[in-house]
Amino acid sequence: MSDYRYDLSPTIKVDGYDHALWETPQAILEELSSRTQARLIVVEMYPGISSEALDLVAPAFPDATVVDARDAYLDQEAIQAILAPHVTCDSVRGVMYRGTLQDLMDTSAKARIQEDIRRCLKAHRPVIVWGFGASLIADPCARELPEEQVLTVYGDISRWEIQQRYRQGMPNHFWNNPQESNARKFKRGYFIEWRLADKIKRQLQPSLDYLLALTHRQKPLMISGDAYRAGLAQAVRSPFRMVPYFDPGVWGGQWMREHFGLSPEAPNYAWSFDGVPEENSVLLRYGTTNVEVPAQDIVLAHPKELLGARNYARFGAEFPIRFDLLDTMGGQNLSLQVHPTTDYIINHYGMTYTQDESYYILDAGQNGGVYLGVKEGIDSDQMIGDLKEAQVTGSFDAAKYVNFWPAAKHDHFLIPAGTVHCSSADCMVLEVSATPYIFTYKLWDWDRTDLDGNPRPIHIEDGARNIQWDRDASWVKGHLINQVETLYDDEDLKVEKTGLHELEFIETRRYSSSRAIDLSTQGEVQVFNLVEGTAAWLESPQGAFEPREIHYAETVIVPAQVQSYRLRPAIDDEPIKVLVAQVRQA
């Protein structure tokens, strides 16, 4: 397959708001300048954005007194003391911070700033409060003013762009750490900063006046708050795709480059996120212009419509299913690894559920396979001892301790937490799993460094505490490999349940068809991937959304409120296979 139909920039069309978009700094200036009644201008922003948000807003209010939200923070030493238990010494993982940004503010300093704001307002001088936490500082003063005198502008940015800025030397918001590794910066964002920011964003979504889309530094865009809210609301009325992103890695392969038409500049492409709202973004299309916002904005604004009532009751405003791609075709083995049990992840990291997963094989070379489960009758102490020794000697006999299972296209390997596993070289994996995704204990990394020549972190002690030693060859074969149950079969359509294991909360079904397939969300969110066939038409039987073409290996989210949808082959005489995942409700 080499026609590169895979869509790298899928969009969500937003109707009715083409007029509510400003595409240049000058246009943004003119629109904000028209808000002549505004006296208190709040420029809230996601951490990862610097003064570019202020630079776009301030020229519209040249007489305004400017207040920096950071002046209300505790000093850095005090903040670091509060956050230290959540940062931890681990190079990858922290402990989820459940507090609010108010916890990191100096109550006295904040009160003084608020009095200064009031004095300026009484003197008829406008005030701009800007930065991460600006809305928390301005809120008491805003409540004392008529609604039309308060203007709220929100600066938004995708998490993938934040990670690129980390790599370019940007520090975390609360630390002066420009030289720290990207993994440690990401950890501080994932466990602390993004959690704080999402709480503020969710509070502001219903009322913000403008959204500044600042993912692309050279092309800032602004939409009205109504246009932003309409985009999020329209997104959950039909199936949608997110903007995929791709990254090289030490084990990466060449399959995605060849099948998706990716840039030849990277040495390889190890993985892609194409189904993770917490990480991916969406393109809201107003007229002919795409505005990129985090897909998490949809989850925060419309969790019940997106997830469904039962999932929302269980998970809250958190998307529970993850689809991503792992490419080792022409590459190397993944690290030998294990994920923490639910009990362990709750007690050590403050998470509410763990990284259960599975490998669905999109493609495999002659020698491709999956390492899965320990061998019969091994000595667990000896295996752990040999893993520790391997960190010194650079040699570990994986075949002595771990089962290797050959893989073929459309095999499905189930990997409940606690199971030793990894993909070998020459596999193209669609990973279907629960959302937590950085909780991997590497046991053995085949004596290699990362792309920058640095040692990759190994977590043998944590791994040893989580390996389920009874998951040996016979158990794995009987419970985790191609546990396919045929639910329906005729000459045109076959429906199979392919997993996941009963210890995992996700269920997957595979539909193989040469005709149209009618599907129901049953009131709960679904995620699907076209795992065979060049293309398929995605349609609404009731005409509730416009038909669109879905291409091989693309991932699609179907919101709960969509209720029903249809997939049919787009090319005559070419059957399709679709893998559909949802939270198991039984």
ChimeraX attribute file (.defattr): number of C-alpha atoms within 10 A of each C-alpha:
attribute: neighborCount
match mode: 1-to-1
recipient: residues
	/A:1	10
	/A:2	9
	/A:3	10
	/A:4	16
	/A:5	18
	/A:6	19
	/A:7	19
	/A:8	17
	/A:9	13
	/A:10	17
	/A:11	21
	/A:12	21
	/A:13	17
	/A:14	21
	/A:15	13
	/A:16	12
	/A:17	17
	/A:18	15
	/A:19	11
	/A:20	16
	/A:21	22
	/A:22	20
	/A:23	14
	/A:24	15
	/A:25	17
	/A:26	13
	/A:27	14
	/A:28	21
	/A:29	17
	/A:30	14
	/A:31	15
	/A:32	20
	/A:33	17
	/A:34	10
	/A:35	15
	/A:36	11
	/A:37	14
	/A:38	19
	/A:39	23
	/A:40	26
	/A:41	25
	/A:42	29
	/A:43	29
	/A:44	29
	/A:45	28
	/A:46	25
	/A:47	22
	/A:48	25
	/A:49	21
	/A:50	15
	/A:51	10
	/A:52	13
	/A:53	22
	/A:54	22
	/A:55	11
	/A:56	18
	/A:57	22
	/A:58	21
	/A:59	17
	/A:60	19
	/A:61	20
	/A:62	11
	/A:63	12
	/A:64	20
	/A:65	17
	/A:66	17
	/A:67	21
	/A:68	17
	/A:69	22
	/A:70	17
	/A:71	14
	/A:72	23
	/A:73	20
	/A:74	19
	/A:75	14
	/A:76	13
	/A:77	9
	/A:78	14
	/A:79	16
	/A:80	16
	/A:81	10
	/A:82	13
	/A:83	16
	/A:84	13
	/A:85	13
	/A:86	21
	/A:87	23
	/A:88	14
	/A:89	11
	/A:90	11
	/A:91	17
	/A:92	20
	/A:93	22
	/A:94	24
	/A:95	23
	/A:96	21
	/A:97	21
	/A:98	11
	/A:99	12
	/A:100	15
	/A:101	17
	/A:102	16
	/A:103	12
	/A:104	19
	/A:105	22
	/A:106	16
	/A:107	13
	/A:108	11
	/A:109	14
	/A:110	21
	/A:111	14
	/A:112	13
	/A:113	19
	/A:114	19
	/A:115	13
	/A:116	15
	/A:117	24
	/A:118	20
	/A:119	12
	/A:120	17
	/A:121	18
	/A:122	10
	/A:123	9
	/A:124	11
	/A:125	15
	/A:126	21
	/A:127	25
	/A:128	25
	/A:129	26
	/A:130	27
	/A:131	25
	/A:132	26
	/A:133	26
	/A:134	24
	/A:135	25
	/A:136	17
	/A:137	23
	/A:138	27
	/A:139	13
	/A:140	13
	/A:141	15
	/A:142	20
	/A:143	10
	/A:144	11
	/A:145	13
	/A:146	11
	/A:147	11
	/A:148	12
	/A:149	16
	/A:150	22
	/A:151	21
	/A:152	22
	/A:153	27
	/A:154	27
	/A:155	26
	/A:156	23
	/A:157	22
	/A:158	23
	/A:159	25
	/A:160	19
	/A:161	18
	/A:162	21
	/A:163	17
	/A:164	12
	/A:165	16
	/A:166	23
	/A:167	18
	/A:168	12
	/A:169	14
	/A:170	21
	/A:171	18
	/A:172	22
	/A:173	18
	/A:174	19
	/A:175	13
	/A:176	11
	/A:177	15
	/A:178	15
	/A:179	13
	/A:180	15
	/A:181	15
	/A:182	21
	/A:183	15
	/A:184	20
	/A:185	25
	/A:186	22
	/A:187	24
	/A:188	26
	/A:189	24
	/A:190	20
	/A:191	21
	/A:192	23
	/A:193	22
	/A:194	19
	/A:195	17
	/A:196	22
	/A:197	19
	/A:198	15
	/A:199	14
	/A:200	21
	/A:201	21
	/A:202	14
	/A:203	13
	/A:204	18
	/A:205	19
	/A:206	13
	/A:207	13
	/A:208	21
	/A:209	19
	/A:210	23
	/A:211	26
	/A:212	27
	/A:213	22
	/A:214	26
	/A:215	24
	/A:216	13
	/A:217	12
	/A:218	8
	/A:219	11
	/A:220	20
	/A:221	23
	/A:222	26
	/A:223	24
	/A:224	19
	/A:225	22
	/A:226	17
	/A:227	24
	/A:228	27
	/A:229	21
	/A:230	16
	/A:231	23
	/A:232	22
	/A:233	17
	/A:234	16
	/A:235	24
	/A:236	23
	/A:237	18
	/A:238	23
	/A:239	25
	/A:240	18
	/A:241	27
	/A:242	27
	/A:243	23
	/A:244	22
	/A:245	16
	/A:246	18
	/A:247	13
	/A:248	17
	/A:249	21
	/A:250	21
	/A:251	25
	/A:252	25
	/A:253	26
	/A:254	21
	/A:255	23
	/A:256	24
	/A:257	18
	/A:258	15
	/A:259	16
	/A:260	18
	/A:261	16
	/A:262	17
	/A:263	11
	/A:264	11
	/A:265	6
	/A:266	12
	/A:267	15
	/A:268	26
	/A:269	27
	/A:270	26
	/A:271	23
	/A:272	19
	/A:273	22
	/A:274	25
	/A:275	28
	/A:276	25
	/A:277	26
	/A:278	23
	/A:279	19
	/A:280	22
	/A:281	29
	/A:282	27
	/A:283	22
	/A:284	23
	/A:285	19
	/A:286	22
	/A:287	14
	/A:288	8
	/A:289	16
	/A:290	18
	/A:291	26
	/A:292	21
	/A:293	25
	/A:294	23
	/A:295	24
	/A:296	23
	/A:297	22
	/A:298	24
	/A:299	22
	/A:300	21
	/A:301	20
	/A:302	19
	/A:303	24
	/A:304	22
	/A:305	21
	/A:306	31
	/A:307	30
	/A:308	20
	/A:309	17
	/A:310	15
	/A:311	24
	/A:312	18
	/A:313	12
	/A:314	11
	/A:315	14
	/A:316	16
	/A:317	20
	/A:318	17
	/A:319	22
	/A:320	24
	/A:321	23
	/A:322	22
	/A:323	25
	/A:324	19
	/A:325	24
	/A:326	25
	/A:327	33
	/A:328	31
	/A:329	26
	/A:330	16
	/A:331	21
	/A:332	20
	/A:333	23
	/A:334	25
	/A:335	22
	/A:336	22
	/A:337	24
	/A:338	30
	/A:339	28
	/A:340	26
	/A:341	20
	/A:342	17
	/A:343	13
	/A:344	17
	/A:345	19
	/A:346	16
	/A:347	11
	/A:348	13
	/A:349	16
	/A:350	16
	/A:351	17
	/A:352	13
	/A:353	19
	/A:354	23
	/A:355	25
	/A:356	27
	/A:357	27
	/A:358	26
	/A:359	25
	/A:360	25
	/A:361	25
	/A:362	22
	/A:363	20
	/A:364	23
	/A:365	17
	/A:366	10
	/A:367	12
	/A:368	23
	/A:369	22
	/A:370	22
	/A:371	23
	/A:372	28
	/A:373	30
	/A:374	29
	/A:375	20
	/A:376	16
	/A:377	11
	/A:378	14
	/A:379	12
	/A:380	14
	/A:381	10
	/A:382	11
	/A:383	19
	/A:384	16
	/A:385	12
	/A:386	16
	/A:387	21
	/A:388	19
	/A:389	13
	/A:390	18
	/A:391	17
	/A:392	9
	/A:393	11
	/A:394	14
	/A:395	15
	/A:396	19
	/A:397	13
	/A:398	17
	/A:399	11
	/A:400	11
	/A:401	20
	/A:402	23
	/A:403	20
	/A:404	21
	/A:405	18
	/A:406	15
	/A:407	25
	/A:408	19
	/A:409	17
	/A:410	21
	/A:411	21
	/A:412	26
	/A:413	29
	/A:414	28
	/A:415	29
	/A:416	25
	/A:417	23
	/A:418	23
	/A:419	25
	/A:420	28
	/A:421	26
	/A:422	22
	/A:423	27
	/A:424	26
	/A:425	23
	/A:426	25
	/A:427	32
	/A:428	30
	/A:429	25
	/A:430	26
	/A:431	21
	/A:432	30
	/A:433	27
	/A:434	21
	/A:435	21
	/A:436	21
	/A:437	14
	/A:438	12
	/A:439	16
	/A:440	21
	/A:441	23
	/A:442	22
	/A:443	25
	/A:444	25
	/A:445	22
	/A:446	18
	/A:447	15
	/A:448	15
	/A:449	13
	/A:450	12
	/A:451	13
	/A:452	8
	/A:453	9
	/A:454	9
	/A:455	12
	/A:456	16
	/A:457	16
	/A:458	21
	/A:459	16
	/A:460	20
	/A:461	12
	/A:462	17
	/A:463	21
	/A:464	19
	/A:465	12
	/A:466	21
	/A:467	21
	/A:468	18
	/A:469	18
	/A:470	15
	/A:471	20
	/A:472	21
	/A:473	19
	/A:474	14
	/A:475	14
	/A:476	20
	/A:477	16
	/A:478	10
	/A:479	18
	/A:480	22
	/A:481	22
	/A:482	18
	/A:483	18
	/A:484	16
	/A:485	12
	/A:486	12
	/A:487	11
	/A:488	11
	/A:489	13
	/A:490	8
	/A:491	7
	/A:492	12
	/A:493	17
	/A:494	17
	/A:495	19
	/A:496	18
	/A:497	20
	/A:498	26
	/A:499	25
	/A:500	29
	/A:501	21
	/A:502	11
	/A:503	10
	/A:504	21
	/A:505	21
	/A:506	22
	/A:507	19
	/A:508	22
	/A:509	21
	/A:510	24
	/A:511	21
	/A:512	21
	/A:513	22
	/A:514	19
	/A:515	17
	/A:516	19
	/A:517	20
	/A:518	13
	/A:519	15
	/A:520	15
	/A:521	18
	/A:522	15
	/A:523	19
	/A:524	25
	/A:525	29
	/A:526	24
	/A:527	24
	/A:528	22
	/A:529	24
	/A:530	24
	/A:531	27
	/A:532	20
	/A:533	20
	/A:534	21
	/A:535	24
	/A:536	25
	/A:537	17
	/A:538	22
	/A:539	22
	/A:540	21
	/A:541	14
	/A:542	9
	/A:543	9
	/A:544	13
	/A:545	15
	/A:546	10
	/A:547	15
	/A:548	14
	/A:549	15
	/A:550	25
	/A:551	21
	/A:552	23
	/A:553	25
	/A:554	20
	/A:555	27
	/A:556	21
	/A:557	24
	/A:558	28
	/A:559	27
	/A:560	26
	/A:561	21
	/A:562	23
	/A:563	17
	/A:564	20
	/A:565	22
	/A:566	17
	/A:567	26
	/A:568	20
	/A:569	23
	/A:570	21
	/A:571	14
	/A:572	8
	/A:573	9
	/A:574	15
	/A:575	21
	/A:576	26
	/A:577	22
	/A:578	23
	/A:579	23
	/A:580	24
	/A:581	26
	/A:582	22
	/A:583	20
	/A:584	14
	/A:585	11
	/A:586	4
